[in-house]
């Protein structure tokens, strides 16, 4: 298994640096189910942040990028089931992906609820307002 850093994923999806893009695409295309890439949950969070804040990519495109990673037979995403659940909430609401991931992770850890002061996270990520 080969760990993939956020900047490799960014080059693969954005293709804004010819040399790094060539290397990133070549590596991703060389991955197989027997020797897959591994993407940690921290890299997923960084990727979403970079795509939305630096590259101004919209939610639908970010969701598509995450779909691509999660559906790949050649890439293993850490806590993939939790990331899929977070992606569903992200896609259907206005909460940040990180908030959706926090709520999905807490649910997977058998928390009875996840509390927040963020009204959007409470409404769309599955949390409850702490009052």
N, C-alpha and C positions, 0 to 999 in steps of 0.2 A: 504494500500500500504506500502511496506517495501523498504526503500532506500538501495541501494547496493553500498558500497564503492569500489574503485578500487582494493584494496587488496583482497577483497572477490572474485571479478571477476578473478583476476590473479590466485588465488588458484584454482578456478573452472576450468579454462582452462589449466593451467600449471601442476597442480597436483604434486608439488614438495615438499610439506610438508604434511605428512600423516594425522596429526590431523586436521590442518586447511582445507585441502582438503575435509576430511570427513564432516566437519561442513559446508563448502561452498556448496558442492554437495547436502547435505541433505537439506539445505535451498532452493537452486534453485529448487530441485525436489518437494519441498513443495509448491511452488508458484502456483497460479491458476489465471485464468482471474478475479475472484472475489476478490482475494487478491494477486495482482501481485507485482513483484519487480519493482522498479523505478531506472533507471540509468540516472544520469544527464550528460549533454554534457561535463562537466569538467571531469567526470569519464571516458567518452569515450576517451577524449584526453589523459588523464593519461594512460589509458589502452594501447592505441596505442604506446605511448612513451615507457612504460615499456616493452611491448612485443618486440618492435624493438630494443631498446637500451640495455636493460638489458638481455633479453633472446635471442636476435638475431634471432627473428622469421621473416621470409620473408614476403614480401608484400601479396602474395597469401594467406598465412595462416592467416595473420592479417585481410585481406578482408573476409575470411571465418568466423573468430571470430565475426566480425561486422555483417555479414549476419545472424549468429546464433542469436545474440542479437536482431537485427531488425526484424527478422521473428518470434520471439517467441510470442505466445499468452499470455504468463505468465510474460512477462517483458515489461514495458513501457519505451521507450527511449525518453528523453526530446528532443523536436524538431526532432522527428524521420524522417519526410519528408526531412528536411534539411540534416540530417546525411546520409540518403539514396542517396541524390544527391551528397554529398561530397564523399561518398563511390564509386559511379560510376566514378567520375573523378579520384580518387585515384587508382582505379583498372586499368584504361585505360592509365595512364601516369606515370610520375616519380615524380610528386609533392608530398610533404609531406601531410599527412592527414590533419594536422592543417591548411595548406594553402588552401586545398580544402574546408574545413569547413568555413574558413573565407570568401571565395568567395561565397559559397552557402548561407551563412548567410546574406551577403550583398545583394545578389540577392533577397532573401526572404523579406528583408527590403525595397525593391524597389529602391535600389541604381542603378543609371544608369551605373556605372562601379566601379570596385575596382582596385586601383592602387598599384603598388609594384615596388621595385627595383630588385626583384628576378626573373631572366629570366625563370627559370623552372616553378615557380608559374604562371607567365604570360602565358607561353605556355600550361601548362597542367592543371592548376587549374581554368582557366577562368578569370584571371586578365589581366591588361594592364600594361606595363612598364611606369613608370613615367619618362618622359624625359624633 
